């Protein structure tokens, strides 16, 4: 299978974009707190990504497939650390 230059650029972007979650993860871990992150936002976004995953896995579009896999992986780490470092109750204030 050969890919056009636009598809190659798309694949690179699909991998890089989810990596922008790393500074957020680092901030949460260093501070050992996720109080400044809305739990409902994090879980809501993660659930939406989870619902999009079957489409990403079943598509022939390599950019969409790679983006979905990279995004659900990285954002799952965000949600994990958001929940892990949530102090007190799990509700947003």
C-alpha positions as CSV (number, residue, x, y, z in Angstrom):
1,X,0.0,0.0,0.0
2,X,1.4,3.4,-0.9
3,X,0.4,6.6,0.9
4,X,0.3,10.1,-0.4
5,X,2.3,12.9,1.3
6,X,-0.9,14.2,2.8
7,X,-1.6,10.9,4.4
8,X,1.9,10.7,5.7
9,X,1.5,14.1,7.2
10,X,-1.8,13.1,8.7
11,X,-0.3,10.0,10.3
12,X,2.5,12.1,11.9
13,X,-0.1,14.5,13.2
14,X,-2.3,11.7,14.4
15,X,0.6,10.4,16.5
16,X,1.8,13.7,17.8
17,X,-1.5,15.3,18.8
18,X,-2.3,12.9,21.6
19,X,1.3,13.3,22.9
20,X,0.2,16.8,24.0
21,X,-1.4,15.0,27.0
22,X,2.0,14.3,28.4
23,X,2.5,17.8,30.0
24,X,-1.0,17.4,31.7
25,X,-0.1,14.0,33.0
26,X,3.3,15.3,34.2
27,X,1.6,18.2,36.0
28,X,-0.8,15.9,37.8
29,X,1.9,13.4,38.9
30,X,4.3,16.1,40.0
31,X,1.7,17.9,42.1
32,X,0.1,14.7,43.2
33,X,-3.3,16.4,42.7
34,X,-5.9,16.6,39.9
35,X,-8.2,19.0,41.6
36,X,-7.8,21.5,38.8
37,X,-9.0,18.9,36.3
38,X,-12.8,18.4,36.1
39,X,-13.5,14.8,36.7
40,X,-16.7,15.0,34.7
41,X,-14.8,16.5,31.8
42,X,-12.1,13.9,31.8
43,X,-14.5,11.0,32.1
44,X,-16.9,12.5,29.5
45,X,-14.1,13.0,26.9
46,X,-12.8,9.5,27.6
47,X,-16.2,7.9,27.1
48,X,-16.6,9.8,23.8
49,X,-13.2,8.5,22.7
50,X,-14.2,5.0,23.7
51,X,-17.4,5.3,21.6
52,X,-15.4,6.5,18.6
53,X,-12.9,3.6,18.9
54,X,-14.9,1.0,17.0
55,X,-15.1,3.4,14.0
56,X,-11.4,4.0,14.2
57,X,-10.6,0.3,14.4
58,X,-12.9,-0.7,11.5
59,X,-11.8,2.0,9.1
60,X,-9.5,1.8,6.1
61,X,-8.4,5.3,6.8
62,X,-4.9,4.9,8.4
63,X,-4.9,8.4,9.8
64,X,-8.3,7.9,11.6
65,X,-7.2,4.5,12.9
66,X,-3.8,5.6,14.3
67,X,-5.4,8.8,15.8
68,X,-8.0,6.7,17.6
69,X,-5.5,4.2,19.0
70,X,-3.0,6.9,20.1
71,X,-5.8,9.1,21.5
72,X,-7.6,6.5,23.6
73,X,-4.2,5.2,24.9
74,X,-2.9,8.7,26.0
75,X,-6.2,9.9,27.3
76,X,-6.7,6.7,29.3
77,X,-3.5,7.6,31.1
78,X,-4.9,11.1,31.7
79,X,-8.0,9.7,33.2
80,X,-6.1,7.1,35.3
81,X,-3.9,9.8,36.9
82,X,-6.9,12.2,37.3
83,X,-8.8,9.6,39.3
84,X,-5.7,8.3,41.1
85,X,-4.7,11.8,42.4
86,X,-8.2,13.0,43.1
87,X,-8.2,13.9,46.8
88,X,-11.3,13.8,48.9
89,X,-14.6,13.0,47.2
90,X,-14.9,12.2,43.5
91,X,-17.3,15.1,42.9
92,X,-16.4,18.3,41.1
93,X,-16.6,21.5,43.1
